[in-house]
Amino acid sequence: MNIHGILVPIVTPFDKNGAVDVPTLQKLVNSFIDKGVAGIVACGTTGEYYTYHKKSVKW
């Protein structure tokens, strides 16, 4: 595997009810794409996994 370029660790935005804020997440992803990043690292080591509700995580 040859990984190169900028890979951005992204946080997951939540709404006031604790659900993933999909419209805001889409804006974040699109803004990184518009800036030319090579990839986006989701659910990495940004320290937010513990905030996910069990029903939100799909394995």
Protein Blocks (a to p, Z undefined) as FASTA:
>chain_A
ZZedjdddddddddfkopacfklmmmmmmmmmmnopabdcehianopmmmpcfklpcZZ
